[in-house]
């Protein structure tokens, strides 16, 4: 099984620029998890809602259009699909889909950005805590879990090009990074670091305004996290930095 995750920063724009469906064709993933789709289902062209061979599920903000949003495409129909985590203040922004398959649970999630002032940073940290509580309850009944998406935080200094310059910026604040420490302490494994513990200059996001991608001045803020019961079945993972169409690139993993 090949699983892909990609913050497309606007699904319609990525498709319009000719990047989205060719990605499906080239990599042929079994499950595709998207973040920051920025569209309601009714705003999407039919070829994005009905990709041949895939079931598709979408979660969008309840009030704010052109913002946030996640999607999940899968070749195998899930036994059940849920949206959000049962907390109205967080579910209203359309940030999470959980797909229950026979042998595994897959979550696509777009965590909030902490920029925009103290209130928004608090919202992000509260969202983090609520999600970890949701995850632990889920794990008690479903030991095999993968959650993936844009976490909006680089975990360690190796995960961004300029750690010293960003120590006081959201996305690399101590309290944000500490939450990822907590996730790891609960037994969830950063799949990329599991395979490449010391690999540097491996990023998934670059600022478009400064053409940072040309210089590889980036951040690794897109992750696969796998429960301990799951990681043994993962055979490889890769950052697809050669795939364009967004300020993020896709990440993929293969499972036995």
C-alpha positions as CSV (number, residue, x, y, z in Angstrom):
1,X,0.0,0.0,0.0
2,X,1.3,3.4,-0.9
3,X,0.0,6.4,1.1
4,X,0.6,10.0,0.1
5,X,0.1,13.3,1.9
6,X,0.2,16.7,0.4
7,X,-0.7,20.2,1.5
8,X,-1.9,21.5,-1.9
9,X,-2.5,25.1,-0.8
10,X,-5.6,25.3,-2.9
11,X,-6.7,22.2,-4.7
12,X,-8.3,24.0,-7.6
13,X,-5.1,26.0,-8.2
14,X,-2.9,22.9,-8.1
15,X,-5.2,21.2,-10.6
16,X,-5.5,24.3,-12.8
17,X,-1.7,24.5,-13.0
18,X,-1.6,20.9,-14.2
19,X,0.1,19.2,-11.2
20,X,-2.6,17.3,-9.4
21,X,-4.0,14.5,-11.6
22,X,-0.5,13.8,-13.1
23,X,0.6,13.2,-9.5
24,X,-2.0,10.4,-9.2
25,X,-1.0,8.9,-12.5
26,X,2.8,8.9,-11.8
27,X,2.8,7.6,-8.2
28,X,-0.5,5.6,-8.2
29,X,-1.1,5.9,-4.5
30,X,-3.7,3.8,-2.8
31,X,-4.6,6.5,-0.3
32,X,-4.1,10.3,-0.8
33,X,-4.5,12.7,2.1
34,X,-4.7,16.4,1.2
35,X,-4.6,19.5,3.3
36,X,-5.5,23.1,2.7
37,X,-7.8,22.3,-0.2
38,X,-9.5,25.7,0.2
39,X,-12.7,24.7,-1.5
40,X,-16.2,23.3,-0.9
41,X,-17.1,20.1,-2.8
42,X,-19.6,22.0,-4.9
43,X,-16.8,24.4,-6.0
44,X,-14.6,21.5,-7.4
45,X,-14.7,20.3,-11.0
46,X,-16.1,16.8,-11.5
47,X,-12.7,15.4,-12.4
48,X,-11.5,16.2,-8.9
49,X,-14.5,14.9,-7.1
50,X,-14.6,11.7,-9.1
51,X,-11.1,10.6,-9.8
52,X,-11.3,7.2,-11.6
53,X,-10.7,4.3,-9.2
54,X,-11.0,6.3,-6.0
55,X,-13.6,7.1,-3.4
56,X,-13.2,10.7,-2.3
57,X,-14.1,12.4,1.0
58,X,-13.9,16.2,1.8
59,X,-14.1,18.3,4.9
60,X,-14.4,22.1,4.6
61,X,-14.9,25.0,7.0
62,X,-18.5,25.5,8.1
63,X,-18.3,29.3,7.8
64,X,-15.1,30.6,6.2
65,X,-14.9,29.9,2.5
66,X,-11.6,29.5,0.6
67,X,-9.8,28.5,3.7
68,X,-8.4,25.3,5.3
69,X,-10.1,22.1,4.2
70,X,-8.9,18.5,3.9
71,X,-9.6,15.6,1.6
72,X,-9.0,11.9,1.4
73,X,-9.0,9.7,-1.8
74,X,-8.8,6.0,-1.4
75,X,-8.9,3.0,-3.8
76,X,-10.5,0.8,-1.1
77,X,-13.7,2.0,0.4
78,X,-13.4,2.5,4.2
79,X,-15.6,0.8,6.6
80,X,-16.4,4.1,8.2
81,X,-15.4,7.8,7.7
82,X,-15.7,10.6,10.3
83,X,-15.1,14.3,10.1
84,X,-13.4,16.3,12.9
85,X,-12.9,15.1,16.4
86,X,-16.1,16.0,18.1
87,X,-15.1,19.4,19.4
88,X,-17.2,22.1,17.6
89,X,-14.7,25.0,18.0
90,X,-12.0,22.9,16.2
91,X,-14.3,21.0,13.8
92,X,-15.8,24.2,12.3
93,X,-12.6,24.9,10.3
94,X,-12.7,21.6,8.3
95,X,-9.3,20.2,9.4
96,X,-9.6,16.5,9.8
97,X,-10.9,13.2,8.3
98,X,-10.5,9.8,9.9
99,X,-10.9,6.7,7.6
100,X,-11.4,3.4,9.2
101,X,-10.3,0.4,7.2
102,X,-10.3,-3.3,8.2
103,X,-6.7,-3.3,9.4
104,X,-5.7,0.3,9.9
105,X,-7.0,3.8,10.6
106,X,-5.7,6.7,8.5
107,X,-6.2,10.4,9.5
108,X,-5.6,13.4,7.2
109,X,-5.2,16.5,9.3
110,X,-4.3,20.2,8.8
111,X,-3.2,21.7,12.0
112,X,-3.7,25.4,12.6
113,X,-1.0,28.0,12.0
114,X,0.0,29.8,15.1
115,X,0.5,33.2,13.4
116,X,-1.7,36.2,13.8
117,X,-1.3,36.9,17.4
118,X,-1.6,35.2,20.9
119,X,-5.2,34.1,20.4
120,X,-4.4,32.1,17.3
121,X,-1.3,30.6,18.9
122,X,-3.5,29.5,21.9
123,X,-6.0,28.0,19.4
124,X,-3.2,26.0,17.8
125,X,-1.9,24.7,21.1
126,X,-5.5,23.9,22.3
127,X,-6.1,22.1,19.0
128,X,-2.9,20.1,19.5
129,X,-4.0,19.0,22.9
130,X,-7.5,18.1,21.8
131,X,-6.2,16.0,18.9
132,X,-3.8,14.1,21.1
133,X,-6.7,13.2,23.4
134,X,-8.8,12.1,20.4
135,X,-5.9,10.1,19.2
136,X,-5.3,8.3,22.5
137,X,-9.0,7.4,22.7
138,X,-8.9,6.1,19.2
139,X,-5.7,4.1,19.8
140,X,-7.3,2.3,22.7
141,X,-9.7,0.6,20.2
142,X,-7.7,0.7,17.0
143,X,-4.0,0.1,17.7
144,X,-2.9,0.5,14.0
145,X,-3.0,4.2,13.2
146,X,-1.3,6.5,10.8
147,X,-2.0,10.3,11.0
148,X,-0.5,12.5,8.4
149,X,-0.6,16.1,7.2
150,X,0.7,19.6,7.8
151,X,1.6,19.9,11.5
152,X,2.8,23.5,11.0
153,X,5.7,22.9,13.4
154,X,9.3,21.8,12.7
155,X,10.3,19.4,15.5
156,X,14.1,19.7,15.8
157,X,16.8,22.1,14.5
158,X,17.6,19.6,11.7
159,X,14.0,20.1,10.4
160,X,14.4,23.6,9.2
161,X,17.2,25.5,7.3
162,X,17.5,28.4,9.8
163,X,16.7,27.3,13.3
164,X,18.4,30.1,15.2
165,X,16.6,32.8,13.2
166,X,13.3,31.2,13.9
167,X,13.5,30.4,17.6
168,X,10.9,33.1,18.5
169,X,8.7,32.5,15.4
170,X,5.6,30.3,15.3
171,X,6.3,27.0,13.8
172,X,9.4,26.6,15.9
173,X,8.4,27.8,19.3
174,X,9.4,25.7,22.3
175,X,5.8,25.1,23.3
176,X,4.9,23.9,19.8
177,X,7.9,21.6,19.6
178,X,7.2,20.3,23.0
179,X,3.8,19.0,21.8
180,X,5.6,16.9,19.1
181,X,7.8,15.6,21.9
182,X,4.6,14.6,23.7
183,X,3.3,12.8,20.6
184,X,6.5,10.8,20.4
185,X,6.4,10.0,24.1
186,X,2.9,8.5,23.6
187,X,4.5,6.0,21.2
188,X,3.8,7.6,17.8
189,X,6.7,7.5,15.5
190,X,7.9,10.2,13.0
191,X,8.2,7.9,10.0
192,X,10.8,10.0,8.2
193,X,13.1,10.2,11.2
194,X,12.6,6.5,11.8
195,X,14.2,5.8,8.5
196,X,16.5,8.9,8.3
197,X,17.4,10.0,11.8
198,X,20.3,12.3,10.7
199,X,19.2,13.4,7.2
200,X,19.5,17.2,6.9
201,X,18.2,19.6,4.3
202,X,15.1,17.5,3.9
203,X,12.2,19.9,3.8
204,X,8.5,19.8,2.7
205,X,7.7,23.6,2.8
206,X,9.3,26.6,1.3
207,X,8.2,30.3,1.3
208,X,7.0,31.3,-2.2
209,X,7.5,35.0,-1.8
210,X,11.3,34.7,-1.3
211,X,11.7,31.9,-3.8
212,X,13.1,29.8,-1.0
213,X,12.6,26.6,-2.8
214,X,15.3,27.5,-5.3
215,X,17.8,27.8,-2.5
216,X,16.2,24.9,-0.4
217,X,15.7,27.2,2.5
218,X,12.8,25.3,3.9
219,X,11.0,23.6,6.8
220,X,9.9,20.0,7.4
221,X,6.4,20.5,8.7
222,X,4.6,17.7,6.9
223,X,4.7,14.3,8.6
224,X,3.6,10.8,8.8
225,X,3.2,9.6,12.4
226,X,2.6,5.9,12.9
227,X,1.6,4.0,16.0
228,X,4.2,1.5,17.3
229,X,2.0,-1.4,16.1
230,X,2.1,0.0,12.6
231,X,5.6,1.2,11.9
232,X,7.1,-2.3,11.6
233,X,5.0,-2.8,8.4
234,X,6.3,0.4,6.8
235,X,9.0,-0.4,4.3
236,X,10.0,3.1,3.0
237,X,9.2,6.8,3.0
238,X,10.1,9.7,0.7
239,X,9.8,13.4,0.4
240,X,8.9,14.2,-3.2
241,X,10.7,17.5,-3.4
242,X,10.6,17.4,-7.2
243,X,6.8,17.6,-7.3
244,X,5.6,21.2,-7.7
245,X,2.1,22.8,-7.6
246,X,2.2,24.1,-4.0
247,X,4.5,25.7,-1.4
248,X,4.6,22.2,0.1
249,X,5.6,19.0,-1.7
250,X,4.0,15.6,-1.2
251,X,5.4,12.9,1.1
252,X,4.8,9.2,0.5
253,X,5.2,5.9,2.4
254,X,5.0,2.3,1.4
255,X,3.7,-0.4,3.6
256,X,4.1,-4.2,3.3
